[in-house]
Amino acid sequence: MKTHYTLKEQWEFVKPIWRIMLAALLVQLIAGFSAIVIGRYGHPLIDFWFGGAVSTFPGFILGLLWQTYSSKETIKNNLLAIGFIGAGCLILTSAAFFMPLEQFSLALQRITLF
């Protein structure tokens, strides 16, 4: 069993389902910048991370819908990759709600000038 894949080999896994990855990334960026504007935690880095993390799984779902309507045959051929990406997105979204971000924000505010 191969344990290391080159960047080119990794791209070959992801290329058929690029819509899912792009949608998740775009939703993360939009939500991250929106969270900075809202400023829930008082530190831009923490706010951006929280907004992006919380929106990861919804972005995955939007990407999956886009992939389904645009290229349905790639779904059947890439179930393992889609499942892996979906599980990672779900874990990241879930982790955002369980991390002590208030404490992280306070610690960063003591260290930095934000």
Stockholm file with secondary structure:
# STOCKHOLM 1.0

chainA/1-114         MKTHYTLKEQWEFVKPIWRIMLAALLVQLIAGFSAIVIGRYGHPLIDFWFGGAVSTFPGFILGLLWQTYSSKETIKNNLLAIGFIGAGCLILTSAAFFMPLEQFSLALQRITLF
#=GR chainA/1-114 SS CCCCCCHHHHHHHHGGGHHHHHHHHHHHHHHHHHHHHHTSSSCHHHHHHHHHHHTHHHHHHHHHHHHHHHCHHHHHHTHHHHHHHHHHHHHHHHHHHHSCHHHHHHHHHHHSCC
#=GC SS_cons         CCCCCCHHHHHHHHGGGHHHHHHHHHHHHHHHHHHHHHTSSSCHHHHHHHHHHHTHHHHHHHHHHHHHHHCHHHHHHTHHHHHHHHHHHHHHHHHHHHSCHHHHHHHHHHHSCC
//
